[in-house]
Amino acid sequence: MKVIKIFERAGVFSENKDVAQEIRLKEIIPAFESQEEVVLDFEGVDAATQSFIHALISDVMRKYGIDSLDRLAFKSCNETVKAIINIVVDYMQEGMGIKTSED
């Protein structure tokens, strides 16, 4: 299992898409290719932008499908971060032709 501590890379307000892209390319995708589960630990992160979360997980979902969420866990998320993650996941599911719970 690969644990990625977002605070150490992106700080209390995670907004830098370049950092998210680097995490995705250098850590998440290689872990997925090795069949590892990935934990994105948001401890210490007060907020994240939608563009940060999108850059972090959208290509993973495109490449590995909706089942990628079974191997991707989000840990220590406050309500603000959870809401942003849910927005991005719902958006990606709609784009992949998957009905969301609101449909």
N, C-alpha and C positions, 0 to 999 in steps of 0.2 A: 504494500500500500504506500502510495506517494502522498505525503502531506505537504501542502504548500501554504505557508503563512503569508497571507496577503499584506498584513500590516508592515512586515519587514521589507516588502518590496514597493508598496504603494502608499503607505502612511495612513493616517487617521481619516483622510478624505481621498478615497481612491478614484482618481479621475484621469490619469495619464494613460491614454490608449496605447502608447508605445510600450509601456511597462506591461500592460495586459497582453499585448501581442507577443512580447518576449516570453512571458510566462507560458502562454499557449504553445508557442513554437518550440521552446527549449525544455519544457517540463511536462505539460499536459499531454501533448500529442505523442512524445516519446514513451510516456508511461502507458498510454492507450495501446501503442504499437507493441508494447511488452506485455499486454493483457493485464496490467495493473489497475487497481482501483485508485482514484484520485480524490483526496479530500482537500477542498479549498477552505482554509481556516481563516475566518474573518474576525478573529478575536482582536480587539483594539481598534477596529475600523468602525467609525461612527456613521459614515455614509459613503456611497459609491455612485458614480454617474451611470446612467443607462448605457452610454457609449463605452465605458470601461467594462461593464459586465458583458456587453455585446461582443467586444473585441476579445474577451476572455473565453467565451464559450460558444459563440454562434458557429464558427467554423468547425468546432468539434462536433456539434450537433448535426451540421450538414454532412460532414465526412463519415461519421459513425452512426447516424440516424438517431431517432428518438430513444432507442435503447441505450444510448450513451449516458442518459440520465441515471440508469441503473448502476453505472460505474463511476459516477461523479457525485460526490457528496459535498454539501455546504454546511460548515460547522461554525458555531458561535456567531450567527448572524442576528443582529438586532432587527427590530420591525422595519426600519427604513431600508436596510440592505435586503431583507427578505422580499419586500415589496418590489424593489428594482429587479431582483433576480426573477421573480414571478412574471413581471412585465416582459422581460426579455425571453423567457422560456415560452410564454404564451404567444408572443410575436413569432418566434421561430416555429412553433407548432402550427400556427396558422399558415405560415409560409411553406410548410412541408405538407399542407393539406390535412392536418390532423385536427379534429375538433377539440376545442378546449372545454373545460367544465362549464363555462358560461353559455356555450352554444345550445 
